[in-house]
Amino acid sequence: MKGIVFTEFLEMVESSFGLEIADNIIENSNLPSEGIYTSVGTYDFNEMVSLITSLSSEVNLPVDDLIYTFGLYLFNSLGQAHPEVIKSYSSPLSMLYSIEDHIHVHVKKLYPDAELPTFKILEKTDTSISMIYSSSRGLYRLAHGLIEKTFEHFNSSAVISYELLKEDGSEVKFDVVQNGK
């Protein structure tokens, strides 16, 4: 997993829960990297699992809720780092529709060894999109947060529902219906 995900996660923890909590989860997670990350480095996904699990214990919130919250946070961070990507879209649905063909292509140019989830579009209308999220990591709640924040960025909102197609969350169907335009 790319280091930028780790650095942004720890920044979210620090800004939301404080430096002491961030230090505690690093200390309690028994990390091969010792919690020292660079945005361009690549780290074992199990380190993220350890950090999230430790944070969940530390702040007494469910892991899935923390992953979702991180998705909300990550959208803004990625948007600030790469505003040119977001600026090329005029609506949240057009942005979601282009995840595979444009956004992930851009990410792969920056991080050639990044292991990205896939989003297969099943159906798209002027006000809705239905897609399948696939990833062995099962971070569909992160995707949920990113999708929600996409609508917020465009001063819009949507009803976002999802159905686990595989119990481990490695394949999830998202149905997104925009509220107004």
N, C-alpha and C positions, 0 to 999 in steps of 0.2 A: 504494500500500500504506500502511496506517495506521501512523502514527509509533510507536504502542505496540509494534508488532512489532519495529521497529528499536531502540527503547530497551531492550526486554526482551532482544533478541539481544545487544546490547552489554554489558548487565549479566551475561548468561550467560558471554560471552567473558571479561569481567573476573574474574568469580568462579571460573571454571574454569581459565583460562590466564594470568590476571594482567593488570594495567593496561598493561604494556609491550606485550603482544600486541594488546590492544584498540587502543592508540594506533597500533601498526604497521599494522594492517589498515585503519584509517581513512586513515592517511597514504598507504598504497600503493594505495588503491582509486580515486583520482581521482573523487571524489564531487561532483556539482553542489551538494549541500547542505553540503559540507565536513564531513560527519559530525555535523552539529548537528541533532538531532531533538527534536521535542516529541511527547508521546504522542497528541495530538489532530491533529497535522499529517498531511498526505498526501504521500508521497514516491514517486518512480519505483521500480518493482520492480527495475529493473536495478541500483539501488544495493545492494539486498539480495544480488543475484547477485554483484556485485563484492566485497562484504564476505565472503560465504561462500567464494568462490573464493580470496580473499586469505588467509582463515583456514586453509583447507585447505592452501595452500602453506606457511604459517607454521608450522603444527603437524604437518604431514605425515599428515593423516587424510583419508579420502575425503569428498567433499562430501555424499554421501547419509547417511553416518554422522553428520556434524555437523548436518544438517537433522533427523534423527531425534532426536538428543540435545537439540536445541533444542525439539522437540515435548514431550519429557519435562519440560524446564525450564518451558516456557510454560504448561503445565497448572497448575502451582503458582502462578505469577504471576497468571494470570487468575482462579484460584480465590480468591486473597487479595484481588484487586481487586473481585470480584463474588461473594462467598460466597452471596448470596441465590439465585443461579442454581443452584448445585450443591446447596444445601440442599433444594431443591424435589424432589429425586430420592431414591428409596430404594434404587436399584440401578444398577450401571453400564450394564446393558442398557437400562433405561428412559431413562437419560440419553442414550445413543447413539441410541435410537429417536426422541428428541425434538430432535435437532440442528436440523433444518430448521424444524419447527413452533414451537419455543420458543426455543432458544438463539440461533439466527441472527436471529430476530425481535427478541430482546433486544439483540443486537449492533447491528442496524440502527437501533434507537432511539437508541443511544448514538453510533453512527458512521454516519449516513445514507448517506455516500458509500463505505462499505467494500465492497470487491469480495470476496465470500466464495465459497468452494467450495460445491458442492451435494453432498448425500448422498441418493441415491435408495435407499430401503429395498426390497430385493427379497424378503426373507423374514425373519420374526422368530419365534422360539419362546421358551419360558421360559429356555432356556440358550444361545441362539445368535442371531446376526444376520448377515445378508448384505446388503451395500450397495455401491453404485457411488459412488465419489468422482469428481467432475468439477471441473476447474479448469484454465484455460489456463496457469497458473503451474507446474503439475506438482509441487506440494509434498506429494505423497502420503506421503513419509517423515515429514513434520511431522505429518500426520494420524495416521500409525502411532504416533508417540510420544505424541500426545494420547490416542489410544484406549487404549494400554497404561497410561498414567498414570490414566485414568479407573477402570480395574479396581483399580489399586493404592490409589487414594483410598477405594474401598469395601472395602478389605481382602480383595480377591479377585484372581484372576488369570484369564488366558484364553490360548488358543492363537489367535494372530492370523496369518492368512495373507493374502497378496494376490497378485493377478494383474494385470499391466499389460495393459489392453485396447487402449491406444494406446502405442506405443513411447516417446513423449516423457513418459509419466507423467501426461498430462492427463486420462486416464480409467482408473481402477483399481478392480477389484472386491476388496472386503475381505470375508473370511469370519472371523467371530469366534465362538469356542466357549468359553463360560465353564467354568472348572474349579471344580466345586462351587458352592455358593451363598454 
